[in-house]
Every structure is written in C-alpha cells, then in structure tokens.
Amino acid sequence: MQGMRDLRNALVVALISIGLTVGALSISLVEFVPQAAPTPTNFLFPSPAPLTATFTLVPTITQTAGPESPTPSPAPTSTSTPPPPVSCLPPAGWSQVIVQAGQTLDGIAQQYRTTKESLRVGNCLISDNLVAGSILYAPAVMTSTVPACVKGASGWINSYIVKAGDTIYAIALNHYSTAGLLKSVNCLSTDLIRTGEVLWVPNVATRTPFPTPLPGSTVTTAPTQLLTETALPYTATTVLTITPIPPTATPTPTVPATATSTNLPTLTASPTPFPP
C-alpha cells in the first residue's frame, strides 16, 4: 500500500515536470516566429527656401565724457618679471626695496653701491626688466646724499631786491662781501640773477655810491697842493791831512802840509704849500 502511494506521487511529479517543459518550449517557439518586414513608404518633403546672407551691424557703445563720468584710459601694459622661486632666499643683511616707476636694475645697483649682477643673483632674476611696485632685495648701505642747500646765514637778512643792471659782484661790493660768499649763502651756482629776485645780504650799511654826473653838468674838482723841493745852501768842511816824514841823514826839503777841503753838499726837501 505504501509502495503504491509512492509510485503515484512520482507519477504526479513526472507529469508536472513534463508539463513545465512543454510550456517552456512553446513559449520559446512563439518568441522566435519571424515577422514580415514592413513595406517602405516614400514620403515627399518640401524643398527648403534659398537662404540669403544678411549683414547685421552690431551697435557699439560710445562713452560720452560728461561732468561726472570719467574718461576711460587704457591700462598701461608692462612686461611682467617672473617671480623668484620660493627656494631663493635674499642674502643676509639685505633689505626690501619697492621698485618705483622708471627705475632700472642699473640705477638701483648704483644707488646701493653694488653691481647689477649681484642684484640679479641675490633676487634670482632671469632678466633685467623690473615691474613698478614689485619688491627687490638690496644691500642696506645706501649712497651718501648731498645735503640740500639752505639759504641764509647768521648776520644776513633776506631783504635785497635785485634791480635792473645789478650784478653779483656789484651787490657783494656794496655790502662789504665777496661774490663767492654771496652766491654760497643764496645757493646760487652761477652769476645769473633776475630782476625782482630777493637775495640774502649782510646786515651792514651799504657803501655810498659815487654820484653819477648828469648830462650837461660839469664836475669841479678841488685844487690839490703841490710839493716843491727847496735846496738849502751847502757848507764846506775842511779836513787836514798831516803826513809824518821819517828822519834821514841827508837833509831833504820838507813838503809843507797841505789842507784838503772836501765839499759835502746836503739836499733837504721840505714841503712848501702852493698858494691858492
């Protein structure tokens, strides 16, 4: 009895398996049935209209300079200098220098008492072109600058107004000074002065200028006293010369002593006033 039950179950399972297999085969056959290709249909498309080229002017905006609108100016173009690499460190003791407009590498080197090659190596530059506003490193020692000339001096006043015909030498002479000192106090490098210019002069009384004769006038000079020489009478001085005679055995005539007179004239000049 148990055997029949097992056989029946096995048959049921076999039938179910056969049914599933047949269904799967039928489904696969339905999917792969070839379908007839559709008949192509010709469609007529309208021909496109011919295209004509049309030039369209793009409006340009013209800026009108008004009282409140600034006039645009083109931005200046500058040649950029590649920045130094990060690994490039400035030498010890060098300070930062901001490049100004118009400065060159040669000018900065001359200003800081160094060479262009030294600046190029110290800043790792690959060209000599500089950009205004960039930062360079230069030695801390700067060139000595000449102090600005300051006009004026102790004991001098700024009060003399140059008149037409004045010269440096005439002004210095009238104020008991020299032309070189006058130019030095007034920071003048040449003898050129302008009419109306105010100069520093010594605070002293000026010389009295000589009067200039007017046309048609005559200048009468005071008579001068002449000195005359008056010869005084001379005196004669007599000088006696005595010559001793040695004694001899034979009497010889003796020569009497002679008197020699020497006239020594003396000339004395005395001033004699000339009668007016």
Secondary structure, DSSP 8 states (H G I E B T S, - for coil): -HHHHHHHHHHHHHHHHHHHHHHHHHHHHHHT----------------------------------SSS----------------TT----TTEEEEE--TT--HHHHHHHTT--HHHHHHHTT-SSS---TT-EEEEES-------------TTEEEEEE--TT--HHHHHHHTT--HHHHHHHTT-SSS---TT-EEEEESS----------TT-------------------EEEEE--------SS--------EEEEE-------------
